[in-house]
Every structure is written in structure tokens, then in C-alpha cells.
Amino acid sequence: KTRALPKIWEASSGVGQKSKNFKTAVTALAEAAGKGQTALASSFGPVGKACGGCHKGFRAPKKK
């Protein structure tokens, strides 16, 4: 089962770029690890934003 909306598979969806954005954010988070809590904490926001870039636009809400 999946909650992915069909529009994720459309060529114009931009999912490829969103995936690259997520990879960039996660790479920056990994690089911040070990550099202290402040460096690590400031890297979490971009990861959440990049992750939400797909979840908000390409995922159907949960059915109750």
C-alpha cells in the first residue's frame, strides 16, 4: 500500500529536484555531526523542509 499520489510520477512534478534538495540537506546534516549541538541543530530545519517538499505535495492524507 502507498499514499503516494499519482502526480508524483508525472514528468513535470519536480520530484527529481526535490529529491536532490533532500540529499543536499541530509549531506549537510551529516557534515554538521560532530561539530557541536549548534551546528547540528541548525541543519535539522533544512532537512525537514526538504522532506516536507514531497510529503506535503505528493502524499494523500491518512484515511480514518
C-alpha positions in Angstrom: 0.0 0.0 0.0 1.1 3.5 -0.7 -0.3 7.0 0.0 1.7 8.4 -2.9 -0.4 10.5 -5.3 -0.3 9.6 -9.0 1.0 13.1 -9.8 4.4 12.2 -8.3 5.1 10.1 -11.4 4.4 13.0 -13.8 7.5 14.4 -15.6 6.5 17.9 -14.6 6.1 17.1 -10.9 9.6 18.2 -10.0 10.2 15.2 -7.7 13.7 14.7 -9.1 14.7 18.2 -7.9 13.0 17.7 -4.6 15.0 14.5 -4.1 18.2 16.4 -4.9 17.3 19.1 -2.4 16.7 16.4 0.3 20.1 14.7 -0.5 21.8 18.1 -0.2 20.2 18.8 3.2 21.0 15.4 4.6 24.6 15.6 3.4 24.9 19.0 5.2 23.4 17.4 8.3 25.9 14.5 8.2 28.7 17.0 7.8 27.5 19.0 10.8 27.5 15.9 13.0 30.4 16.0 15.4 30.7 19.8 15.1 28.6 20.6 18.2 25.0 20.9 19.1 24.5 24.3 17.5 25.9 23.2 14.1 23.8 20.1 14.2 20.6 21.9 15.3 20.8 24.4 12.5 21.0 21.6 10.0 17.7 20.0 11.0 15.4 22.7 9.6 16.5 22.3 6.0 16.1 18.5 6.2 12.6 18.9 7.5 11.8 21.4 4.8 13.2 19.2 2.1 11.4 16.2 3.4 8.1 18.0 3.5 8.6 19.1 0.0 7.5 15.7 -1.2 5.2 14.6 1.7 3.0 17.7 1.5 2.5 17.7 -2.2 2.7 14.1 -3.2 1.1 12.1 -0.3 -2.6 11.6 0.3 -3.8 12.1 3.8 -4.3 9.2 6.1 -7.8 7.6 6.0 -9.5 7.4 9.3 
